Amino acid sequence: MLGKCCSGWQVVSTCRRYWDRSPFIERLDNGWMRQHTDTVTTMRLRRIPMGVILAWMPLLTGLLFTPPTLTLAAPAPKPLIVFMTDFGTVDDAVAICKGVIKTLAPDAEVVDLTHQVTPYSISEGARLLSRTSQYYPTGTIFLTVIDPGVGTSRRSIIVRTKRGQYFVLPDNGLISLVVDRDGIEGIREITNPKWSLAGSSSSTFHGRDIYSPAAAHLQRGDNWTDAGPELKSVLRLDFPHVTIDSTGIQGEVVALDGPYGNLVTNIKGQNLAKLGYHLGEVVRVRLSGTEYSVPFVTTFGGVPVGESLLFIDSRGLVSLAINQGNFASKYGIVPPVPVSILQK
């Protein structure tokens, strides 16, 4: 039993054993009475200083009343900048553009799509942009500078697609295939001086002076509508269409596949079935007036080393290659050139 004390109590106990098991009465220090049987416990109560109690109160309160732990949501990641040009990498142009971006948006992450686009080839850039952008998340900023009309009256624009991606580029048709697939949510012309590189106004390096600063403003979260006035349309390229007639499928070799010299066409793989071609059969192909007969296989190893083949590439397009060789170099093919898949 504890006595009453405003300052609290400290309990010190001692025990002794009685073997006769006879009940007895013992008066405790505090004047209270208690009857014991078999075991006697003598309790001495001592006054504890108020300062000690106050010192321990925060710890005891924390143990008894620990608040629930709250998990805060991680901040939303900043968007990527995906960078593509025809600048090449033999000089400092790409590095200068990245320096502008990092100065204005120090935490920007820049992914290089390629800087080896065939010089001045807007159509090649459009195909690469369309093919790549579908694999990146909403909010990604595509900075693209293939600009044979730099310094002329062509406009510098930002396009936001219905997928929520941004494209910073010249209005020269680069965006054509992207908007065919994804649609347009809005277009702004970049005219606001605050969205350009301060103190720099070259007529031949808009990648540094206009496009890189605009991409940096987007990456750091500035309102894209501040870039300049709204536009209603963009310039579109007229890409050649595939046709099927009594002679076969008429298309175009639109690009080469990297350093391997594979020919990439604009003919979809499923079109081969319309002519009755199946895997394992020999396909008749006409390129620049020359006819070739090549086996239709699934991959390069389907023919011996050094042999030609026709296959469906990772884009779902008809392609021509040489197993461990270079089709374009061997036959002198430089895109764009017409290609026909002839009837069986």
Secondary structure per residue as TSV (DSSP state, phi and psi in degrees):
chain	resnum	aa	ss	phi	psi
A	1	M	-	360.0	144.6
A	2	L	-	-112.2	140.4
A	3	G	-	-82.4	167.8
A	4	K	-	-87.5	134.3
A	5	C	-	-158.8	130.4
A	6	C	T	-67.9	-18.3
A	7	S	T	-94.5	-2.1
A	8	G	-	93.8	176.4
A	9	W	E	-135.6	148.7
A	10	Q	E	-116.7	134.7
A	11	V	E	-107.6	126.5
A	12	V	E	-122.0	125.2
A	13	S	E	-120.6	144.6
A	14	T	E	-132.2	151.9
A	15	C	E	-131.9	147.3
A	16	R	E	-143.8	148.9
A	17	R	E	-97.0	131.3
A	18	Y	-	-107.9	124.3
A	19	W	T	-89.2	-12.0
A	20	D	T	-86.3	-3.3
A	21	R	-	54.8	24.3
A	22	S	-	-86.3	137.0
A	23	P	-	-67.7	152.0
A	24	F	E	-153.3	167.3
A	25	I	E	-118.4	133.3
A	26	E	E	-132.9	136.8
A	27	R	E	-88.6	127.9
A	28	L	-	-84.4	168.7
A	29	D	T	-55.1	-36.6
A	30	N	T	-85.9	6.7
A	31	G	S	86.9	2.6
A	32	W	-	-86.5	155.3
A	33	M	E	-111.3	140.6
A	34	R	E	-147.1	139.8
A	35	Q	E	-94.3	133.6
A	36	H	E	-122.0	150.0
A	37	T	S	-132.0	129.1
A	38	D	S	77.4	-45.7
A	39	T	E	-128.6	133.9
A	40	V	E	-107.8	127.9
A	41	T	E	-117.9	120.1
A	42	T	E	-100.3	125.4
A	43	M	E	-113.3	125.4
A	44	R	E	-113.8	121.2
A	45	L	E	-100.9	128.5
A	46	R	E	-119.8	147.3
A	47	R	E	-76.7	130.4
A	48	I	-	-99.1	137.4
A	49	P	-	-62.4	143.0
A	50	M	H	-59.9	-32.4
A	51	G	H	-61.5	-36.6
A	52	V	H	-66.8	-42.0
A	53	I	H	-62.5	-45.0
A	54	L	H	-63.8	-34.7
A	55	A	H	-66.9	-33.1
A	56	W	H	-88.3	-14.9
A	57	M	H	-58.4	-44.8
A	58	P	H	-60.0	-38.1
A	59	L	H	-67.1	-45.3
A	60	L	H	-64.9	-39.8
A	61	T	H	-63.8	-40.2
A	62	G	H	-64.0	-38.7
A	63	L	H	-68.3	-37.7
A	64	L	H	-83.8	-28.3
A	65	F	S	-129.2	53.4
A	66	T	-	-72.3	123.0
A	67	P	-	-71.3	154.9
A	68	P	-	-63.4	146.1
A	69	T	-	-80.3	130.0
A	70	L	-	-102.4	130.5
A	71	T	-	-99.3	117.5
A	72	L	-	-85.0	140.3
A	73	A	-	-68.2	141.0
A	74	A	-	-66.4	144.4
A	75	P	-	-62.6	148.0
A	76	A	-	-63.0	135.9
A	77	P	-	-66.8	149.0
A	78	K	-	-71.5	149.0
A	79	P	-	-70.4	151.6
A	80	L	-	-76.2	153.5
A	81	I	E	-110.5	122.2
A	82	V	E	-105.8	122.7
A	83	F	E	-113.4	125.8
A	84	M	E	-136.3	135.3
A	85	T	E	-147.3	176.1
A	86	D	S	-109.4	24.3
A	87	F	-	-71.5	-25.5
A	88	G	-	73.6	-176.4
A	89	T	S	-127.8	18.4
A	90	V	S	-84.8	-13.3
A	91	D	S	-128.5	-159.6
A	92	D	S	-98.9	6.3
A	93	A	H	-60.7	-47.3
A	94	V	H	-64.5	-43.9
A	95	A	H	-63.4	-37.4
A	96	I	H	-63.2	-45.1
A	97	C	H	-60.7	-41.2
A	98	K	H	-66.7	-34.5
A	99	G	H	-63.8	-40.1
A	100	V	H	-61.2	-45.6
A	101	I	H	-60.7	-48.3
A	102	K	H	-68.3	-28.1
A	103	T	H	-68.0	-42.2
A	104	L	H	-83.7	-28.8
A	105	A	-	-137.4	80.7
A	106	P	T	-58.1	-27.5
A	107	D	T	-94.0	10.3
A	108	A	-	-66.6	136.6
A	109	E	-	-104.6	121.1
A	110	V	E	-110.7	122.7
A	111	V	E	-104.8	127.5
A	112	D	E	-84.3	117.2
A	113	L	E	-73.9	-61.6
A	114	T	E	-169.9	153.3
A	115	H	S	-120.9	19.3
A	116	Q	-	-113.5	24.2
A	117	V	S	-58.3	139.6
A	118	T	-	-51.9	125.3
A	119	P	T	-49.8	131.2
A	120	Y	T	72.4	2.7
A	121	S	-	-85.7	90.0
A	122	I	H	-64.0	-38.9
A	123	S	H	-65.0	-40.0
A	124	E	H	-64.6	-43.7
A	125	G	H	-61.2	-39.4
A	126	A	H	-62.5	-41.0
A	127	R	H	-66.8	-43.4
A	128	L	H	-64.3	-40.6
A	129	L	H	-64.2	-44.0
A	130	S	H	-66.5	-43.4
A	131	R	H	-67.3	-37.4
A	132	T	H	-81.6	-40.5
A	133	S	H	-61.6	-26.5
A	134	Q	T	-66.6	-15.5
A	135	Y	T	-98.1	4.2
A	136	Y	S	-110.6	154.4
A	137	P	-	-76.8	168.3
A	138	T	T	-55.0	140.6
A	139	G	T	93.7	-14.6
A	140	T	-	-60.8	142.3
A	141	I	E	-108.3	119.7
A	142	F	E	-102.2	110.6
A	143	L	E	-98.0	113.1
A	144	T	E	-130.3	121.9
A	145	V	E	-127.5	92.1
A	146	I	-	-127.5	102.7
A	147	D	-	-141.2	67.7
A	148	P	T	-62.7	-17.9
A	149	G	T	-97.4	19.1
A	150	V	T	-55.0	136.6
A	151	G	T	85.7	-5.2
A	152	T	S	-94.1	-165.0
A	153	S	S	-77.7	-2.9
A	154	R	-	-61.2	145.5
A	155	R	-	-87.8	153.1
A	156	S	E	-102.2	128.6
A	157	I	E	-135.5	161.6
A	158	I	E	-121.0	127.2
A	159	V	E	-113.5	129.0
A	160	R	E	-105.8	123.0
A	161	T	E	-88.7	171.0
A	162	K	T	-71.4	-10.2
A	163	R	T	-83.5	-4.5
A	164	G	S	82.9	17.6
A	165	Q	-	-98.1	155.7
A	166	Y	E	-114.6	142.2
A	167	F	E	-128.7	116.5
A	168	V	E	-106.7	114.3
A	169	L	E	-168.6	168.6
A	170	P	E	-73.0	149.9
A	171	D	S	-85.8	74.7
A	172	N	S	-130.9	14.4
A	173	G	S	104.6	-5.5
A	174	L	T	-57.4	-31.2
A	175	I	T	-85.3	-2.4
A	176	S	H	-53.5	-55.1
A	177	L	H	-71.3	-29.8
A	178	V	H	-64.2	-48.2
A	179	V	H	-73.3	-26.2
A	180	D	H	-59.6	-37.7
A	181	R	H	-88.0	-44.2
A	182	D	H	-104.0	-15.1
A	183	G	-	78.1	171.6
A	184	I	E	-119.2	129.9
A	185	E	E	-95.2	-32.0
A	186	G	E	-171.2	158.7
A	187	I	E	-137.4	136.1
A	188	R	E	-130.1	136.9
A	189	E	E	-86.1	135.9
A	190	I	-	-84.9	99.7
A	191	T	-	-126.6	-14.6
A	192	N	-	-68.6	118.9
A	193	P	G	-58.0	-27.4
A	194	K	G	-70.3	-15.3
A	195	W	G	-97.1	6.9
A	196	S	S	-112.7	169.3
A	197	L	-	-74.7	119.2
A	198	A	T	-61.8	134.5
A	199	G	T	76.2	12.3
A	200	S	-	-136.3	129.2
A	201	S	-	-147.1	53.1
A	202	S	-	-68.1	147.5
A	203	S	S	-87.0	-7.1
A	204	T	S	-125.2	2.5
A	205	F	-	-134.6	61.3
A	206	H	H	-71.3	-18.8
A	207	G	I	-58.4	-39.2
A	208	R	I	-79.9	-44.5
A	209	D	I	-86.3	-27.2
A	210	I	I	-122.0	-55.6
A	211	Y	I	-72.4	-43.4
A	212	S	H	-65.7	-45.2
A	213	P	H	-60.4	-40.2
A	214	A	H	-63.0	-42.3
A	215	A	H	-62.2	-38.8
A	216	A	H	-65.1	-41.1
A	217	H	H	-60.6	-42.0
A	218	L	H	-63.4	-44.0
A	219	Q	H	-63.1	-36.0
A	220	R	T	-86.4	3.8
A	221	G	T	98.3	10.2
A	222	D	-	-67.2	150.5
A	223	N	-	-68.9	119.2
A	224	W	G	-65.6	-22.1
A	225	T	G	-71.1	-13.1
A	226	D	G	-76.9	-10.2
A	227	A	G	-65.7	-30.5
A	228	G	S	162.4	-171.4
A	229	P	-	-69.5	155.1
A	230	E	B	-74.7	141.9
A	231	L	-	-115.0	157.9
A	232	K	S	-99.7	-18.7
A	233	S	-	-154.7	166.0
A	234	V	-	-124.9	160.8
A	235	L	-	-72.0	133.1
A	236	R	-	-116.4	139.2
A	237	L	-	-84.5	149.1
A	238	D	-	-99.5	97.0
A	239	F	-	-81.5	145.4
A	240	P	-	-64.0	141.8
A	241	H	-	-102.6	151.0
A	242	V	-	-80.4	137.9
A	243	T	E	-126.2	151.5
A	244	I	E	-125.2	126.5
A	245	D	E	-138.7	-165.7
A	246	S	T	-67.4	-19.7
A	247	T	T	-89.4	-19.7
A	248	G	E	142.9	-150.5
A	249	I	E	-106.2	129.4
A	250	Q	E	-109.8	122.9
A	251	G	E	-144.4	-152.3
A	252	E	E	-148.0	142.1
A	253	V	E	-78.6	114.6
A	254	V	E	-100.6	-19.3
A	255	A	E	-164.8	168.1
A	256	L	E	-106.7	146.8
A	257	D	E	-89.8	93.4
A	258	G	G	56.8	-145.6
A	259	P	G	-82.5	-0.2
A	260	Y	G	-85.8	-16.6
A	261	G	T	77.1	17.3
A	262	N	E	-69.7	143.5
A	263	L	E	-91.8	122.7
A	264	V	E	-100.0	124.3
A	265	T	E	-105.2	174.4
A	266	N	E	-99.0	14.6
A	267	I	E	-91.4	123.3
A	268	K	E	-72.7	146.3
A	269	G	T	-58.4	-36.7
A	270	Q	T	-67.4	-16.8
A	271	N	H	-68.5	-24.1
A	272	L	H	-61.1	-37.3
A	273	A	H	-63.7	-26.6
A	274	K	H	-66.6	-21.7
A	275	L	T	-97.3	1.3
A	276	G	T	86.3	13.2
A	277	Y	-	-83.8	141.5
A	278	H	-	-133.6	160.0
A	279	L	T	-52.6	139.2
A	280	G	T	93.7	-12.5
A	281	E	S	-90.9	163.5
A	282	V	E	-92.4	131.2
A	283	V	E	-108.3	137.0
A	284	R	E	-91.7	123.4
A	285	V	E	-126.6	137.8
A	286	R	E	-116.2	125.5
A	287	L	E	-126.5	121.8
A	288	S	T	48.8	41.2
A	289	G	T	86.1	-4.6
A	290	T	E	-107.4	134.3
A	291	E	E	-97.5	137.9
A	292	Y	E	-124.7	148.4
A	293	S	E	-117.1	115.4
A	294	V	E	-130.3	143.1
A	295	P	E	-71.7	142.4
A	296	F	B	-93.4	108.3
A	297	V	-	-130.5	173.5
A	298	T	S	-87.5	-26.8
A	299	T	S	-155.5	172.6
A	300	F	G	-60.5	-38.7
A	301	G	G	-70.2	-0.1
A	302	G	G	-75.0	-7.7
A	303	V	S	-132.4	161.0
A	304	P	-	-63.8	157.4
A	305	V	T	-57.0	133.2
A	306	G	T	91.3	-4.6
A	307	E	-	-96.6	149.8
A	308	S	E	-78.7	156.3
A	309	L	E	-152.4	158.4
A	310	L	E	-116.9	132.5
A	311	F	E	-146.7	167.6
A	312	I	E	-98.5	118.9
A	313	D	-	-81.2	-176.9
A	314	S	T	-66.2	-13.4
A	315	R	T	-90.9	-5.7
A	316	G	S	84.5	18.5
A	317	L	E	-109.9	149.8
A	318	V	E	-67.2	131.1
A	319	S	E	-135.5	154.6
A	320	L	E	-120.8	139.1
A	321	A	E	-151.5	172.1
A	322	I	E	-121.5	130.3
A	323	N	T	-61.4	113.8
A	324	Q	T	58.8	34.5
A	325	G	S	-142.0	-172.4
A	326	N	-	-127.2	102.5
A	327	F	H	-62.9	-44.5
A	328	A	H	-62.9	-43.3
A	329	S	H	-67.9	-42.5
A	330	K	H	-63.0	-39.6
A	331	Y	H	-108.3	5.8
A	332	G	T	67.0	41.5
A	333	I	-	-95.0	124.3
A	334	V	-	-126.1	109.6
A	335	P	S	-62.6	154.5
A	336	P	S	-86.2	140.2
A	337	V	E	-139.8	148.6
A	338	P	E	-70.0	148.5
A	339	V	E	-138.8	142.8
A	340	S	E	-129.0	136.8
A	341	I	E	-99.8	113.5
A	342	L	E	-83.9	154.9
A	343	Q	-	-58.7	151.5
A	344	K	-	-63.7	360.0
